[in-house]
Amino acid sequence: MGNRWAEAMRLALDEARAAAARDEVPVGAVVLNRGGQLVAAAGNERERTGDPTAHAEVLALRRAAEGRGEWRLQGHTLVVTLEPCTMCAGALVLARIERLVFGAYDPKAGAVASLFDVVRDPRLSHRVDVRGGIMSAECGVLLRGFFGR
């Protein structure tokens, strides 16, 4: 599975690089179905759209749901380059995502491990399996490079 997550993270990193090229914060996300096939991909689009909810995770979830014709994404995995914020973590729970795989931890806004653990809160109706720190160095370099400019 480790190689599978690294391969998926490379796709998410491609989305993050494309976002950076558009002067967006370089976060990328992909959604895989139960068989591991790519069903949706997105990078941040807040600057381009003027939409504060246009985070890579939310856009990828929307695209996956559209493609399925169903908002419930049970059996799907979201792979993202940065630990999700509270909004995105909440969206993962509401979408019934089975698994979250993320790259860099976000000590300032992370809502999966760093500040909160929204996706595994037992008080909610759904919990998400989490794998963090996958290719975190590569993900972190991209973010630091963007914010260093």
DOKELUM-655782 format. One line per field, with one value per atom (N, C-alpha, C, O): x, y, z; residue number from 0. Coordinates in nm, 3 decimals, padded with zeros to 5 digits. Example, Ala and Ser with C-alpha at 12.3 -4.5 7.8 and 13.67 -1.06 7.14 Angstrom:
<rs>
u	(01.319 01.230 01.320 01.424 01.285 01.367 01.290 01.341) $
v	(-00.569 -00.450 -00.330 -00.332 -00.225 -00.106 00.003 00.114) $
w	(00.780 00.780 00.780 00.846 00.708 00.714 00.787 00.804) $
pos	(0 0 0 0 1 1 1 1) $
</rs>
This chain:
<rs>
u	(00.081 00.000 00.085 00.046 00.201 00.284 00.316 00.308 00.353 00.383 00.259 00.266 00.144 00.018 -00.007 -00.048 00.017 -00.005 00.097 00.063 00.221 00.323 00.287 00.304 00.238 00.197 00.081 00.081 -00.015 -00.128 -00.083 -00.132 00.012 00.062 00.135 00.130 00.202 00.268 00.164 00.190 00.049 -00.059 -00.110 -00.136 -00.124 -00.167 -00.062 -00.097 00.066 00.173 00.169 00.197 00.135 00.118 00.010 00.025 -00.100 -00.210 -00.164 -00.201 -00.084 -00.032 00.062 00.058 00.146 00.237 00.158 00.193 00.054 -00.031 -00.098 -00.113 -00.140 -00.199 -00.095 -00.127 00.026 00.133 00.158 00.183 00.152 00.173 00.064 00.084 -00.051 -00.162 -00.161 -00.258 -00.051 -00.038 -00.139 -00.186 -00.172 -00.256 -00.166 -00.056 -00.211 -00.137 -00.127 -00.229 -00.006 00.015 -00.031 00.049 -00.161 -00.219 -00.293 -00.369 -00.271 -00.338 -00.401 -00.353 -00.511 -00.583 -00.633 -00.667 -00.638 -00.698 -00.789 -00.768 -00.890 -00.981 -00.965 -00.970 -00.947 -00.935 -01.057 -01.106 -01.104 -01.214 -01.159 -01.039 -01.247 -01.207 -01.101 -01.018 -01.105 -01.007 -00.876 -00.784 -00.865 -00.743 -00.733 -00.630 -00.841 -00.839 -00.872 -00.954 -00.806 -00.828 -00.968 -01.003 -01.047 -01.180 -01.195 -01.286 -01.107 -01.114 -00.981 -00.907 -00.953 -00.830 -00.856 -00.939 -00.785 -00.801 -00.683 -00.617 -00.660 -00.568 -00.647 -00.760 -00.590 -00.658 -00.698 -00.624 -00.814 -00.863 -00.925 -01.007 -00.887 -00.948 -00.920 -01.011 -00.798 -00.763 -00.834 -00.888 -00.833 -00.894 -01.045 -01.102 -01.110 -01.255 -01.309 -01.426 -01.226 -01.274 -01.363 -01.438 -01.355 -01.438 -01.356 -01.260 -01.391 -01.312 -01.320 -01.237 -01.416 -01.427 -01.358 -01.366 -01.291 -01.231 -01.095 -00.995 -01.094 -00.975 -00.968 -01.070 -00.849 -00.828 -00.915 -00.973 -00.924 -01.000 -01.148 -01.208 -01.205 -01.347 -01.375 -01.474 -01.289 -01.309 -01.298 -01.377 -01.202 -01.187 -01.308 -01.355 -01.358 -01.478 -01.598 -01.673 -01.615 -01.726 -01.718 -01.818 -01.599 -01.582 -01.606 -01.665 -01.560 -01.583 -01.732 -01.784 -01.802 -01.945 -02.022 -02.114 -01.983 -02.047 -02.029 -02.124 -01.908 -01.880 -01.958 -01.997 -01.981 -02.057 -02.206 -02.284 -02.246 -02.388 -02.441 -02.558 -02.353 -02.384 -02.292 -02.171 -02.347 -02.263 -02.189 -02.087 -02.238 -02.171 -02.051 -02.066 -01.934 -01.811 -01.751 -01.629 -01.837 -01.789 -01.699 -01.724 -01.594 -01.501 -01.396 -01.310 -01.402 -01.308 -01.199 -01.218 -01.088 -00.975 -00.943 -00.937 -00.924 -00.876 -00.730 -00.692 -00.647 -00.503 -00.475 -00.507 -00.414 -00.391 -00.252 -00.201 -00.193 -00.054 -00.038 00.073 -00.146 -00.139 -00.252 -00.364 -00.223 -00.326 -00.448 -00.432 -00.566 -00.685 -00.718 -00.690 -00.779 -00.829 -00.963 -01.011 -01.024 -01.151 -01.262 -01.341 -01.269 -01.372 -01.357 -01.455 -01.236 -01.212 -01.228 -01.279 -01.184 -01.202 -01.351 -01.394 -01.429 -01.574 -01.635 -01.724 -01.586 -01.637 -01.605 -01.686 -01.489 -01.453 -01.549 -01.592 -01.584 -01.679 -01.816 -01.878 -01.862 -01.994 -02.004 -02.110 -01.892 -01.890 -01.875 -01.884 -01.853 -01.835 -01.712 -01.711 -01.608 -01.481 -01.430 -01.437 -01.379 -01.328 -01.190 -01.163 -01.103 -00.964 -00.911 -00.943 -00.830 -00.757 -00.609 -00.561 -00.538 -00.392 -00.341 -00.375 -00.258 -00.206 -00.055 00.007 00.002 00.146 00.196 00.221 00.211 00.267 00.165 00.047 00.213 00.130 00.119 00.211 00.006 -00.016 -00.036 -00.148 00.074 00.064 -00.020 -00.060 -00.048 -00.126 -00.276 -00.357 -00.313 -00.455 -00.501 -00.616 -00.415 -00.450 -00.558 -00.548 -00.662 -00.776 -00.792 -00.901 -00.679 -00.681 -00.583 -00.603 -00.479 -00.380 -00.318 -00.295 -00.291 -00.214 -00.291 -00.245 -00.406 -00.485 -00.608 -00.645 -00.671 -00.793 -00.785 -00.691 -00.883 -00.897 -01.044 -01.115 -01.089 -01.228 -01.271 -01.380 -01.188 -01.230 -01.243 -01.303 -01.189 -01.200 -01.275 -01.267 -01.345 -01.420 -01.535 -01.622 -01.537 -01.641 -01.782 -01.879 -01.793 -01.926 -01.993 -02.114 -01.917 -01.974 -02.024 -01.989 -02.106 -02.171 -02.079 -02.114 -01.965 -01.873 -01.730 -01.700 -01.644 -01.502 -01.420 -01.458 -01.309 -01.223 -01.092 -01.034 -01.046 -00.915 -00.810 -00.827 -00.704 -00.606 -00.465 -00.423 -00.393 -00.250 -00.185 -00.211 -00.103 -00.040 00.109 00.171 00.166 00.310 00.363 00.483 00.276 00.319 00.389 00.328 00.515 00.596 00.593 00.589 00.595 00.582 00.694 00.671 00.814 00.925 00.899 00.916 00.858 00.831 00.715 00.720 00.612 00.496 00.535 00.495 00.614 00.657 00.747 00.735 00.836 00.927 00.846 00.876 00.744 00.661 00.591 00.587 00.538 00.468 00.566 00.540 00.679 00.778 00.832 00.855 00.853 00.901 00.802 00.840 00.674 00.569 00.564 00.562 00.563 00.550 00.681 00.682 00.792 00.920 00.937 01.025 00.852 00.862 00.809 00.810) $
v	(-00.121 00.000 00.126 00.227 00.121 00.241 00.299 00.420 00.211 00.258 00.316 00.413 00.255 00.305 00.448 00.534 00.473 00.608 00.705 00.820 00.662 00.749 00.784 00.898 00.687 00.712 00.812 00.904 00.794 00.887 01.026 01.127 01.029 01.157 01.231 01.354 01.160 01.226 01.295 01.404 01.233 01.297 01.421 01.524 01.412 01.529 01.640 01.758 01.603 01.702 01.770 01.889 01.695 01.756 01.863 01.971 01.833 01.931 02.052 02.165 02.028 02.138 02.228 02.350 02.167 02.247 02.330 02.445 02.272 02.347 02.463 02.571 02.443 02.552 02.662 02.781 02.625 02.724 02.805 02.925 02.740 02.810 02.913 03.007 02.895 02.992 03.092 03.165 03.094 03.179 03.146 03.234 03.018 02.967 02.899 02.855 02.890 02.813 02.670 02.610 02.615 02.485 02.364 02.292 02.345 02.225 02.153 02.214 02.022 01.940 01.819 01.769 01.773 01.658 01.570 01.618 01.440 01.345 01.252 01.226 01.201 01.102 00.973 00.973 00.863 00.731 00.647 00.659 00.564 00.474 00.352 00.341 00.262 00.143 00.060 -00.004 00.062 -00.011 00.062 00.010 00.184 00.262 00.348 00.410 00.352 00.436 00.581 00.609 00.671 00.814 00.849 00.817 00.916 00.959 01.111 01.163 01.182 01.328 01.385 01.320 01.507 01.575 01.725 01.776 01.795 01.941 02.002 01.937 02.128 02.211 02.328 02.353 02.399 02.518 02.613 02.629 02.676 02.772 02.896 02.964 02.925 03.039 03.172 03.254 03.193 03.321 03.337 03.443 03.231 03.237 03.258 03.334 03.189 03.193 03.297 03.335 03.343 03.432 03.359 03.423 03.227 03.143 03.094 03.019 03.135 03.093 02.943 02.891 02.873 02.728 02.648 02.525 02.714 02.644 02.584 02.605 02.507 02.432 02.307 02.258 02.257 02.140 02.022 01.953 01.999 01.885 01.897 01.802 02.014 02.037 02.022 01.959 02.080 02.070 01.926 01.882 01.851 01.711 01.629 01.543 01.654 01.584 01.616 01.527 01.744 01.784 01.712 01.661 01.710 01.647 01.495 01.437 01.433 01.289 01.260 01.166 01.340 01.321 01.345 01.270 01.448 01.475 01.356 01.312 01.304 01.191 01.066 00.988 01.048 00.933 00.955 00.861 01.083 01.113 01.081 01.047 01.091 01.049 01.123 01.125 01.182 01.256 01.166 01.206 01.045 00.954 00.890 00.823 00.912 00.861 00.748 00.740 00.661 00.544 00.462 00.447 00.408 00.326 00.406 00.348 00.538 00.623 00.676 00.682 00.712 00.768 00.906 00.924 01.002 01.135 01.145 01.120 01.181 01.199 01.347 01.401 01.413 01.557 01.590 01.522 01.693 01.727 01.793 01.796 01.846 01.915 01.867 01.845 01.852 01.814 01.907 02.029 01.852 01.935 02.028 01.998 02.141 02.238 02.189 02.083 02.264 02.222 02.210 02.115 02.303 02.297 02.168 02.096 02.140 02.024 01.894 01.796 01.893 01.774 01.746 01.631 01.850 01.833 01.780 01.696 01.829 01.783 01.635 01.562 01.590 01.448 01.360 01.255 01.404 01.329 01.327 01.222 01.443 01.451 01.372 01.321 01.361 01.285 01.135 01.056 01.096 00.955 00.892 00.773 00.974 00.923 00.812 00.825 00.706 00.595 00.625 00.596 00.683 00.702 00.836 00.884 00.897 01.020 00.988 00.930 01.028 01.017 01.158 01.221 01.209 01.344 01.348 01.260 01.454 01.471 01.547 01.488 01.678 01.763 01.789 01.808 01.790 01.831 01.982 02.051 02.035 02.179 02.223 02.220 02.264 02.299 02.423 02.445 02.504 02.626 02.608 02.680 02.511 02.497 02.353 02.330 02.256 02.116 02.066 02.080 02.007 01.961 01.810 01.757 01.740 01.594 01.538 01.428 01.612 01.566 01.681 01.668 01.792 01.899 01.978 01.988 02.034 02.112 02.037 02.046 01.964 01.890 01.752 01.722 01.671 01.543 01.528 01.441 01.612 01.616 01.484 01.435 01.426 01.309 01.181 01.084 01.179 01.058 01.086 01.006 01.197 01.232 01.134 01.124 01.061 00.959 01.016 00.942 01.145 01.206 01.225 01.249 01.215 01.233 01.100 00.993 01.109 00.989 00.904 00.791 00.957 00.884 00.916 01.028 00.817 00.837 00.792 00.700 00.860 00.839 00.775 00.817 00.675 00.616 00.715 00.771 00.738 00.841 00.784 00.704 00.828 00.801 00.937 01.000 00.982 01.113 01.104 01.002 01.211 01.220 01.150 01.127 01.115 01.047 01.149 01.247 01.126 01.217 01.360 01.457 01.370 01.501 01.598 01.718 01.547 01.636 01.704 01.826 01.627 01.685 01.784 01.891 01.749 01.838 01.967 02.076 01.954 02.071 02.164 02.286 02.108 02.190 02.278 02.396 02.221 02.296 02.413 02.524 02.388 02.494 02.601 02.720 02.557 02.655 02.740 02.860 02.679 02.753 02.860 02.971 02.825 02.920 03.037 03.152 03.007 03.113 03.189 03.299 03.132 03.201 03.310 03.395 03.308 03.408 03.542 03.637) $
w	(00.000 00.000 00.000 -00.058 00.064 00.072 -00.065 -00.085 -00.159 -00.295 -00.361 -00.436 -00.332 -00.386 -00.338 -00.417 -00.211 -00.159 -00.215 -00.244 -00.233 -00.291 -00.435 -00.478 -00.509 -00.648 -00.652 -00.734 -00.565 -00.559 -00.512 -00.561 -00.418 -00.369 -00.481 -00.486 -00.568 -00.682 -00.771 -00.822 -00.788 -00.865 -00.794 -00.857 -00.662 -00.584 -00.591 -00.599 -00.588 -00.601 -00.738 -00.748 -00.842 -00.975 -00.972 -01.030 -00.904 -00.890 -00.809 -00.839 -00.706 -00.623 -00.704 -00.692 -00.786 -00.871 -00.971 -00.998 -01.027 -01.121 -01.049 -01.107 -00.925 -00.846 -00.824 -00.839 -00.789 -00.767 -00.893 -00.886 -01.008 -01.136 -01.162 -01.238 -01.097 -01.108 -00.992 -00.972 -00.915 -00.796 -00.687 -00.615 -00.678 -00.571 -00.469 -00.503 -00.344 -00.246 -00.300 -00.335 -00.307 -00.373 -00.292 -00.232 -00.293 -00.233 -00.344 -00.419 -00.352 -00.452 -00.387 -00.285 -00.447 -00.392 -00.505 -00.613 -00.479 -00.572 -00.494 -00.375 -00.563 -00.505 -00.585 -00.708 -00.512 -00.571 -00.531 -00.419 -00.622 -00.587 -00.514 -00.493 -00.477 -00.401 -00.474 -00.411 -00.607 -00.685 -00.704 -00.767 -00.651 -00.662 -00.787 -00.811 -00.867 -00.986 -00.952 -00.865 -01.021 -01.005 -01.057 -01.170 -00.973 -01.016 -01.018 -01.082 -00.946 -00.945 -00.897 -00.823 -00.941 -00.900 -00.898 -00.973 -00.811 -00.804 -00.729 -00.649 -00.759 -00.682 -00.629 -00.672 -00.536 -00.483 -00.594 -00.692 -00.580 -00.679 -00.613 -00.675 -00.491 -00.420 -00.489 -00.503 -00.530 -00.594 -00.728 -00.758 -00.807 -00.939 -00.933 -01.011 -00.838 -00.831 -00.733 -00.742 -00.641 -00.536 -00.437 -00.362 -00.435 -00.350 -00.231 -00.250 -00.109 00.007 00.033 00.107 -00.025 -00.005 -00.114 -00.114 -00.208 -00.322 -00.285 -00.354 -00.176 -00.137 -00.224 -00.271 -00.244 -00.329 -00.286 -00.369 -00.155 -00.104 -00.141 -00.190 -00.116 -00.143 -00.292 -00.332 -00.375 -00.520 -00.568 -00.652 -00.516 -00.556 -00.511 -00.586 -00.391 -00.344 -00.433 -00.470 -00.467 -00.554 -00.688 -00.738 -00.745 -00.877 -00.870 -00.961 -00.762 -00.747 -00.732 -00.792 -00.652 -00.633 -00.763 -00.796 -00.837 -00.967 -01.061 -01.126 -01.066 -01.154 -01.117 -01.204 -00.989 -00.940 -00.947 -00.954 -00.944 -00.934 -00.795 -00.778 -00.697 -00.560 -00.464 -00.485 -00.359 -00.265 -00.168 -00.111 -00.148 -00.055 -00.127 -00.229 -00.071 -00.133 -00.050 -00.034 00.003 00.077 -00.013 -00.132 00.047 -00.029 -00.105 -00.171 -00.097 -00.168 -00.073 00.048 -00.131 -00.057 -00.113 -00.235 -00.024 -00.066 -00.028 00.087 -00.125 -00.103 -00.125 -00.230 -00.027 -00.034 00.020 00.109 -00.035 -00.002 00.135 00.188 00.193 00.322 00.411 00.365 00.538 00.636 00.622 00.625 00.608 00.589 00.706 00.822 00.670 00.769 00.823 00.783 00.914 00.973 00.868 00.873 00.774 00.670 00.589 00.567 00.544 00.460 00.538 00.484 00.663 00.746 00.765 00.759 00.787 00.799 00.670 00.674 00.557 00.427 00.406 00.348 00.453 00.440 00.519 00.471 00.639 00.722 00.654 00.643 00.608 00.546 00.417 00.383 00.344 00.219 00.244 00.150 00.369 00.405 00.340 00.308 00.321 00.267 00.360 00.482 00.301 00.383 00.441 00.557 00.357 00.399 00.353 00.244 00.438 00.407 00.413 00.510 00.310 00.307 00.284 00.184 00.375 00.355 00.369 00.429 00.312 00.311 00.433 00.538 00.418 00.524 00.634 00.607 00.756 00.869 00.867 00.822 00.915 00.919 01.064 01.115 01.131 01.273 01.300 01.415 01.199 01.220 01.196 01.253 01.110 01.077 01.060 01.024 01.084 01.060 01.154 01.275 01.096 01.175 01.173 01.195 01.146 01.144 01.248 01.300 01.278 01.374 01.453 01.573 01.388 01.451 01.556 01.670 01.521 01.616 01.665 01.783 01.577 01.606 01.541 01.467 01.569 01.501 01.462 01.513 01.373 01.331 01.269 01.297 01.185 01.106 01.187 01.139 01.308 01.392 01.522 01.615 01.528 01.648 01.667 01.581 01.778 01.797 01.812 01.804 01.833 01.845 01.710 01.704 01.602 01.469 01.414 01.463 01.311 01.255 01.167 01.134 01.130 01.042 01.084 01.124 01.076 01.104 00.984 00.912 00.963 00.847 00.893 00.994 00.820 00.844 00.793 00.685 00.868 00.833 00.823 00.906 00.719 00.703 00.678 00.575 00.770 00.756 00.734 00.763 00.682 00.664 00.541 00.531 00.446 00.324 00.232 00.189 00.203 00.121 00.177 00.101 00.308 00.373 00.336 00.326 00.316 00.280 00.147 00.135 00.046 -00.086 -00.080 -00.141 -00.006 00.007 00.079 00.039 00.185 00.262 00.183 00.195 00.102 00.020 -00.075 -00.092 -00.136 -00.229 -00.158 -00.211 -00.041 00.035 00.083 00.070 00.138 00.188 00.074 00.090 -00.042 -00.158 -00.201 -00.237 -00.197 -00.235 -00.138 -00.180 -00.009 00.092 00.111 00.168 00.065 00.075 -00.029 -00.017 -00.133 -00.241 -00.198 -00.276) $
pos	(0 0 0 0 1 1 1 1 2 2 2 2 3 3 3 3 4 4 4 4 5 5 5 5 6 6 6 6 7 7 7 7 8 8 8 8 9 9 9 9 10 10 10 10 11 11 11 11 12 12 12 12 13 13 13 13 14 14 14 14 15 15 15 15 16 16 16 16 17 17 17 17 18 18 18 18 19 19 19 19 20 20 20 20 21 21 21 21 22 22 22 22 23 23 23 23 24 24 24 24 25 25 25 25 26 26 26 26 27 27 27 27 28 28 28 28 29 29 29 29 30 30 30 30 31 31 31 31 32 32 32 32 33 33 33 33 34 34 34 34 35 35 35 35 36 36 36 36 37 37 37 37 38 38 38 38 39 39 39 39 40 40 40 40 41 41 41 41 42 42 42 42 43 43 43 43 44 44 44 44 45 45 45 45 46 46 46 46 47 47 47 47 48 48 48 48 49 49 49 49 50 50 50 50 51 51 51 51 52 52 52 52 53 53 53 53 54 54 54 54 55 55 55 55 56 56 56 56 57 57 57 57 58 58 58 58 59 59 59 59 60 60 60 60 61 61 61 61 62 62 62 62 63 63 63 63 64 64 64 64 65 65 65 65 66 66 66 66 67 67 67 67 68 68 68 68 69 69 69 69 70 70 70 70 71 71 71 71 72 72 72 72 73 73 73 73 74 74 74 74 75 75 75 75 76 76 76 76 77 77 77 77 78 78 78 78 79 79 79 79 80 80 80 80 81 81 81 81 82 82 82 82 83 83 83 83 84 84 84 84 85 85 85 85 86 86 86 86 87 87 87 87 88 88 88 88 89 89 89 89 90 90 90 90 91 91 91 91 92 92 92 92 93 93 93 93 94 94 94 94 95 95 95 95 96 96 96 96 97 97 97 97 98 98 98 98 99 99 99 99 100 100 100 100 101 101 101 101 102 102 102 102 103 103 103 103 104 104 104 104 105 105 105 105 106 106 106 106 107 107 107 107 108 108 108 108 109 109 109 109 110 110 110 110 111 111 111 111 112 112 112 112 113 113 113 113 114 114 114 114 115 115 115 115 116 116 116 116 117 117 117 117 118 118 118 118 119 119 119 119 120 120 120 120 121 121 121 121 122 122 122 122 123 123 123 123 124 124 124 124 125 125 125 125 126 126 126 126 127 127 127 127 128 128 128 128 129 129 129 129 130 130 130 130 131 131 131 131 132 132 132 132 133 133 133 133 134 134 134 134 135 135 135 135 136 136 136 136 137 137 137 137 138 138 138 138 139 139 139 139 140 140 140 140 141 141 141 141 142 142 142 142 143 143 143 143 144 144 144 144 145 145 145 145 146 146 146 146 147 147 147 147 148 148 148 148) $
</rs>
